[in-house]
Amino acid sequence: MYSASYTYTPAGLLASSSNSPAQGPPTSTSYGYNLADELTALTPSAPTPGPNQGATSFIYDPAGSLTATSVSPGTTTTLSYNSGSELTTLDVFRQHPGASLTAKAAYAYNPLGERTSETVTTGQPGPPAPVGPGGVPETLSYGYNSLGEMTSYTGNVGGSATGITGTANGAGRVPVAAAVYGYDPSGLLASRTVTAARRTTCPPGTPASRVRPGVTSQPCATASTGTARSTSYVWNVESAIPTLIGAGSYYYIYGPAGTPIEQIGPADSVLDYLAGRNDSTVALADPAGKLVARYHYSPYGTLTCGPPSSASPDVGTCPGTVTKPVISTSLAQAVAANKFLYDGQYLDTTSGLYYLRARWYDPTTASFTSVDPLVAITGEPYSYAGNDPVNGSDPLGLWGWNPISDATQAWNDTGRKVVHAVATHTIGLCVNLSAGWGPYGTASGCLAFSGGVPTLVGTAGGGGSSPTGSATLGLLVSNAHKPSDLRGPFAGGGGSFDLGLSLGEEASAGTGSCNQTIWENQVSAGLGLDLPIPFEGHGGVTYTWTWSP
């Protein structure tokens, strides 16, 4: 039996998680954040599955871009950006035994801020080695239409992750793909055609140079591995967030929360999804309930362990996974076909990018490949989930926007404060009459809530003023906690501009029922006239009565 528990900070952020799997020892992880609520630290009680998955730290620049990650026991990644927050370089340093640059990538963008190319260079074959003169750069390219939709990808199957984060697999070849993407009129992914899938093979004795760990390159020959393969996608657009219900010969069933719960494939191969926090797929189970695959991710979505596939040949199998010989061929194919992984979203295994409807997300760089359509509001053109992937997600590619969670957050940030203000203050709408020519008189009646209690408030008073006369509607605000605090004499004054249209402000102070200072303030507008100039000032004493249920 699997169980999990969580604790949270006073601000509602995840502070720790504890997991008790059916197999293996229980684990726990603690999380840290900066003042901007960005994830800065992740500390597991024991190393998590996958290479170098120990304590992890994250650093951001003032613009909110991730600039460095450090993973114990010895991997550091640094990222650089231009003035437009576009990622320009990424360098990976590993211990050999000192820190050495083992992979580097450079990025280019078009004038619209869309990533058009990525050039990856790694070190020599074998275990991750320093980048040197023998390192051969490989370029991945991306294309877009006039609507900003990614329409093509050419490069390694699995994208940049196969070069930047991989470890040696000894395959000695690079699967290469050229993919074309199509969209329906609503902008949802409708088709993918992978053409001229090729791999590079190198004869024995080829000089040791590489484009990713364990892979040699030039001079090499290329060989076609198959014909074009097309996949069609079907969506349910009736839900708040469109859900993918069909991809090629596989179909998906969703739960009430809009996350996938079952995959149905050829030969009635059925797999059930087990989701963790933020809906990431953590395991797959067969119809009998037996776990047939497990997955684990870094905070920003890099797969650190899971079933091996052409898109992730360097990822080890998670502990406790039932291996392929134990299950049927159709079930093994169904496991390999699963594409719902990080945050329960669809991974395009050709490009290594997650399709998040409005944009494509690259977990290797923890950023999107194009600008947030809501950047004018968010101020973060490429960041994922506000740099807090532990507490947020971004199913629409719109900076973590979610109609349910954002409505809840808006209530937490604003709604409760409004309710608190009404419950501890007096707020009301008033009708005011005033006149003066030396001596001054005023009267008003208000319908208010005082400490949350419906209250009628009547006020009359007098004093002195310049020539004036007005009839207005006003908004009353007071620190009175209950109706009795408003009763009694108040001293104050105010002024107005009256030239047909009247605009005024009134302030007064008195003593409440518990001898505390009570203040009142009223802003008003209506009809009025001041002579001989359109301004008046007044001061005096008023007396207030209240009636409440």
N, C-alpha and C positions, 0 to 999 in steps of 0.2 A: 504494500500500500504506500502511495506517495502522499506526502503532506507538506505544506509550506506555511510559514507565518511571517508577518511583516511588522515593523515598527516605523513610526514617522516622527519627524521633527515638529516643533510647535507651528511651523509654517506649512505643514502638510506635505513635506517632501519625504521620500523614502529614506529612512535612516539605516535600516538593516533588514536583511532577509535571511530566513533559515529554511533549509530544505532537508527533508528526511525521505530519501528514495527507498524503493522496495529492496534494491540491492546496493550495497556499499554504505560507507559511513555517512552520517549527517554532515552538512556543511552550512556555513553562514558567511555572509558578506556585509560589510559596512560601507556607507557611502558618505562623501563629503561634498560641500558646495561653497561657492564664494557668495559675495553679497548680491550678485546679479542672479542667483539661483542656478548658476551653471555648474554642471558636474565637474568636480576637481579631483576626486579621489575615489578609488574602489579598492577595498582591502578584503580579500577572501581569507577565511580561516585556514584554508589549505589551497595549494595551486589548483586551479580549475582545469578541466580537460583542454588539451591543445598545447602547442609550444609557447613557452614564455607567458603563461597566463597567471602570473602572480599579482602582487599589488600594482595598481596602475594609477598614474597621476596625469592630469590634463591641465594645460595652460592655454589661455586665450588672450588675444590682444584687445585694446579698448573698443574696437569695432565689433567684437563678438566672434572673431574668427579663431578657430583652433590652431595654435601655433606649435604645440609640442605635446607628445605623449611619451611616457616612460613606463615600460612594463618590466617588472622584476622577473628574472634575475639579470637582465642585461640588454634590453632592446629599447632604443630611443628613436622616435620619429619626429623630425622637424618639418614644418610647413611654412612657406613664405607666400605673401600676397602682394598684389599691386594696389594702387590707390582705389581701385574699384572693387576691392575685396575678392578679386579673381585669384584663385590658387595658381601660383606660377611654378613653384618647385616643391618637391617632397623628397626628403633624404632619410634613409633608414640606416641606423648604426647598430651593430651587434658586437658583442665581446669576442675577440679572437687573439689572445685573451684580452687585449686592450680594445677600446672602442674603435671600430673600423666601419667605413661607409660600405655597406653591402648591397644597396640598391638605391637608385635615384630616378626621379621622374620629372619631366618638364611639361608644362601645359600651355596650350594656346587657345585663344578665344576669338570669335568674330565680333564686330562692332556692337552686336546686340547682347553680348555677355554670355553667349553659348559656347561651351567647350567644343572645339573642333578637332583637337589632336592631343595626344599624350605620348611622349617619348620616354620609354622605360629602358634603363640600363642596369644590369646586375653584374656580379663578379664571376668567378670561374666555376666550372662544374664541381659537383660534390656538395658537401655541407656549405651553407652560406659563407661566401668568401669576399674579401674586399674587392671593390670595383677597381679595375686597373686598365692598362692599355688594351688588354684582350677583350674587355667588355664590349659587346656589340649592341648598339641601341636598336630598339624595335618601336615602331610608331603605330598607335591605335588611332583611328580616325572616326569622326562622328559627323553626320549631316542632318540638316533641319529644313523644314518647309517654311513658308511665309508666316505660318501661325505659331512658330516656335516649337513644333512637335518634332521629336527626333525621328528621322526617316531612314537613317542608315548607320551601320556600324561595320567597321572592318578591323580585324585584329585577332589576338588570341581568344580562343573560346574561354570564357570566364573573365575576360577583361583584364584590368591592371593587377587584380589580386594574384593572378598566376605568376607575376613577376616580382611584385613588391613584397607580398607577405608570405609567399610560398617557401617551402623547404625542399631539399633535393628529393626527387622521386625516382631518379635513375632512368626515366623513360627515354631520354635522348631524342625527343621530338616535340614539336610545338603544333598542336591542333590550331588551325587558322580558319576563320569563318568570315564571310561577308553576308550581312543580314540587311534586309529591307523591311521597314515597318509601315503599315497602313492604318488609317484611323477612320472611324465613322463620322457622320456629320456633327455629332455631339462632342467630338474630340476624344472619344475613348479608343483605346487600341483595338483594332479589328483584325489585323493579320500580321504575321511575321513569316518571311521567306528567307531561309538560309541557303545561300548559293555558293557553289565552288568551295565547299568545305575541303580544306587542304591541310596537310601536315608536312613539316620539313624533316627529312631524314638525312643523316650524315654518315658517310661511309667510315669504316674504321681508319684511324690515323688522322682524322680531321683535327686541325689545331684547336686547342682548348679555348674557345670563346663562347659566350653564351648570351641569351636574351632573357633567361630567367633561371633560377637555381636548377641545376641538373640538366640543362638543355644546351646543346651546342648548336652553332649556326654556321654561317658562311665558311668555306664554300660548300653548299648543300644542294640537293635536288629536291623538287617538290613533286608530290603525287596526289592526284585527286582521290578523295575518299568516298565520293558518292555524288548523287545528283541533288538538285534543289529540293528542299523539304519545306512545306508550307504548313502553318498552323493558323486556324481561325479561332477568334475569341468571341464569346457570347456573354452579354452583360445583363444583369437585372438593374434597371434604372429607376425602379419604384422606391428603393430604399433611400435614406438620407445620403448615404455614401454608396455610389454604384458598386455592385459586387460582381466579380467574375464567376459565372456559373458554368462555363464551358471553355475548354482549351484543347483543341484537337479532339482526340478520342477520350479525353478525361472530363468528368463533370464533378461539380462541387455542391455540397449542401451546407447551409449556414445555420447558426444558432440565432437566438433572439437578439444577441448583442452585435450581430453582423460579422462574426468571425467564422471561418470555415471549421466544420466539425467532421466532415466526411468527404473522401475522394472515391469516386466510382470510375473504374477503368475497364478496358477490354477484358473479356472472359469473366465478367462479374468480379473482378478483383476490387475489393473494398478495403480501404484503410480509414481508420478513425484518427483524428487529430487530437493531441493533448497539448494544450496551450499553457504557457506560463504567464507571468505578469506582463502587461502590455501586449498580450495575445501572441507572442512569439511561439512558434511551434517547437516544443521541447522533446516530443516523441511521437511516433506513429505506432498504432496497434492494429493487429489483424482482427477479423470478426470474433475470434475467440477471446480477445482481450490480451493476447500476448504482445509484448513490445517487440517490434521488429526494426526500429531505428530510433536513435537519439540524436539530439542536436544541442550545441552550445555556441553562444555568440559573445563577442566583445560588446561593450556597451553601445557602440555605434554600428553594430550589425555585421562585423566580419565573422564568418563562420569559423570557429576554432576547432570543432570536431563534428563529425556527421558521416553519413554513408558516402563512400567515395563515388565520384562521378567525373566525367570529362571536364566539368566546369570547376571542380575543386579537387584535382588529383593529389594535392599536397596535404589535404586535410585528413587527419587520423580519425579512426572510428572511435566514437565515444565509449567509455567503459560501460559494460552491461548490455551492449547491443547484441541482438541475435544476428549472427553472420549469415551471409548469403546461402551457404550449403544447407542450412537448416530449414529454409523456407522455399516455397515453390518458385518456379521460374517466373510465372505471371505476377506473383506477389513481389518478387525482387525487382521486376520491371516497374511495378507500380511505385515502389519505394524510390527508385531512381528517377521516376517521372515527377515526384512531388516538387512543386515550385513554391509552395506557401511556407515561408520560413520566418525571417526577422519581422517582428511586429505583426505577424500574420499576413504579410503582404507578398505579392507575386514577384519572384526573382526571374529575370530573363537570363538564363544560364549562358546565352551566347555572348552578351555584352558584359555580364557580371553586374548589371544595374537592376535596382528595384523599380518597377513601374508603379508610380504613386499618382496616376491619373493626370494631374496638371504638369508633373515633371518627373525626371528620372533621378534616382538617388544612388550615389556611389559610396558604399560602406567603407571602402578602402581609404578614401579621403575624408570621410565623415561630412560630405557636402553634396549638394545637388550639382548637376551639370549645366544648369541654366538658372536664370534669375527668378526669384520669387515674384509671381504676378502681383502680390500684395506688398512689394518692397516699400512702396511709399508709406504704408502703414506700419510695417514691422521693422523697417530699417536694417534687416538682415537678409541680404540677397541670396546667400547660398547655404546658410547654416541649417542644420536639421533639428527640429523640435526645440528651438530656442536654446540649443546647447545643453539640453537636459533630457537625454534619451531614456534615462531611468524612470522619470516621472511622466514624460510626454511621448507622443508619437505624431506622425504626420501622414495620415492615409490619403489625403488629397494633394499633398505636395504644396501646401499653403502655410508653411511655417507653423506646423503643429495645430492648425485650425481644426476644430471639431465642434459641430453645432451643439453637442450635448455637454462636453467638458467645458467649452468656453462659456456656455450659458451658466453652468455651475460656478465657474470661476468669477464671472461677472457678478453673480449673486453674492459670492463670498467677499468680493472686493468692494461692491457698491451697495447691493440691496440690503445686506445686514446692517451696514452703517446708517442707511436711511431709516430703517426700522428703529435702530438704537436712538437716533436723533429724535424721532417722533416720540419715543417712549420716555425720554428724559428731558424734553424741552416743551415749549409751547409754540405752536405754529397755527396761524389762522388767517382768515380773509375778513377784511373790515370795510364798513361804509363810514365815511368821515364827512362832517360838516364843520366849517370854521369860518369866522369873520372877525375883523378887527379894524379899528381906526383909533389907534392909541390903546384903549382897552381891547382885550382879545378874549374870545370865547370859542370853545371847541366841544364837540360831542361825537362819539363814535359807538358803533355796535359791531361786534366781531363774532363769527362762528369759528371756533378754534378747537384744537386738541391739546389739552394741557396734561402732560405726563401720560398721553394715550387716552385720556378721558374726554369725551365730547363736552364742550363747555361754551356757554354764551357769555361774552365779556362786554360790559357796558362801561363807558368812560365819559366823564364830563370834567371840564376844567376851565381855568381862565388865567389871564396874565396881561402882558402888553405886547403890542406888535405894531409894525408899520401897516398902512392901509392894505387890506386884503380881503378876499372872499373866495371860497372854493368848495366844491363837492367832489369827492374822490373815492376810489377804491384802493385799499392798501393791503400789503402783505405784512402780517405781524409775526415777529420772531422774538422769543424771550427764553431766558434760562430757567424760567419757573418750572419746577418739577411736578407741581400739582396746582389745581385751581386756586386753593387758598393762598398760595404765594403771590397771586396777582392782586389780591384785595388790599385796599387802603390807598393812602396818598403816595404820589410819585412827583418828583420834581424833574423838569427837563426843558427842552426847547427844540427848535428845528427851523427849517426854512423851506422856501419853495420858489419855483419859477412859474408865474401865472400870466399868460397872455392869450386867453382863450383856452389853450391847453395848459393843464397844471401838472407839474412834476415836483414832488416834495419828499422830504425825509424828516423823521421825528425820532428822537431818542430821549429816554427818561430812565430814572433809577429810583428804587425805593427799598424797603425792608420787607423780607418775606416772613412767613409764619414762624420760622425758626430763627429769626433775627439775622438771616443771611442777606447779602446784597442781591437784589433782583433787578435785572436790566430788561428794558423793552426797546425794540427798534422796529420802525415801520417805514416802508417805502411805498409811496402812493402815486397814483396818476388819475387824472380826471379833468374837470372843467374848473377854471378859476380866472381871477383878474386881480392884478396888483396895480396900484396907482401911487405916485405918478410914474414910478419905474416898475418893470415887470419882475421885481424881486422883492421878497419879504423875509423877515426874520422875526421870531417870536420866542417867548419864554414864559414859564409860569408853573402852576401846580395843577395836577389832575387827580381825580379820585376814581377808583375802579371797583366795580361790583362783578361778581361772577355767579352763574347758575349752572349746575351740572347734575346729572342723574345721581 
